[in-house]
């Protein structure tokens, strides 16, 4: 059943949903949602995240992509929101151009790699 009423949702609410879902995703991983980098494009929200092992080590790319894809599906099913998580790296220069201080890597669905810059 589709609801006709327009629901206003903002960047902060998207960040809260993303943080809540990613916190539950896997206790071996730590995710940091970059709220300043969240963007809306029509019905899609792009949410940059930094992902690493809970002990600070880099996490395997394939594993992160799977966890993020599952989180996207969960948010779509439970909140009816289209969210695309993109990986971000600190200090790779890409983020300096958009003012967030973070470089955005590939989306979770592309599998092109973390920190590719595109």
N, C-alpha and C positions, 0 to 999 in steps of 0.2 A: 504494500500500500504506500503510495507516494503522498507526502504531505505538501500541500500547495503553499503554505505559509512560508515567507522568507525568513530565514534565521540568520541573524548577523553574528558572525564569528570573527574574532580578531586574532592577531599574531600571538598575543599572550595566551589565549585559550588553546591555540594549536600547540604552543610550546608545552603547556600543562599536560595536554593529552599525550604528546610525544614522550615527555619525561616519564609519565605514569606508565605508559605501555612498555617503554624500553627498560625501565627499572625492573619490570616483571619478566622481561624477555630471557635473561640468562645471568645468573649471579656471578659467572666467571668473567663477564664483560662489564666494563664501565662505559656508559654513553654520556656525552656532554652535548646537549642541544644548544646550538648557537642562535638564540632568539633574535638577535639583530640581523641575522641573515635570512630569516624566514620570509618567503615571498609568495604572493598569490598570483596565479595566472588563470583567469577564468574560474573554473571549478577545482583547480589543482592547487595544493599548497606544497611548496618545495621547502624542506626542512633540513638544514645542514647539521650534521652531527660529527663529533669526534668519537671514535670507538677505539678502545684499547682493552687489554686484559685487565682484570681488577688489580693485579699486582704491578701494573704500569708497563708491562711488555707489549709490543705490537701484537695485535690479534691477526690470525690468518684471514686474508681478504675474502676467500670463499665462504668462510664461516660467518663473517660479519654480514655479507650480502644476503645470506639465507635468513639470518635473524631479522635484518631490516625489512626484507620482503614479507616475512610473516607478520611483522608489526604493522606494515602498510595494510595488509589484508584484514587484520584484526580491527584496525581503526575504521576501515571502510565498512566492515560488517556491523560493528557496534555503534559507530557514530555517523555513518553515511557520509564520510568525508574522504576525498581523494588526497592522499598524502604521498609524496615522493621523498624519501630520505636520500640525501646525498652525503657522501663522506667528505670531511674537511680535515685539513692538516694545518697546524700552526706554523707560521713563518715561512711558507713556501713562496711568498710574494704575490700570489694570485689575489689573495684577500686584500692586499694593500690598495688595489684599484677600486674595490667596491666599498672600502671604508670599514669593513668588519674586522680586519686583522686576521682573517682566516682564508685559506685557499680551498676552493671547493673541488672535490674530486668527482668521480663518476657517480651516477645514480645507482641505487641498489639493483635495479633491474638490468643494467647494461653489462655488468661484469668486466668493464674495461680496466679496472684497477683503482686503487685508492690514490688520490692526489694527482691524478692525471692532468688536472687543470681544465678539463672539458667534460 
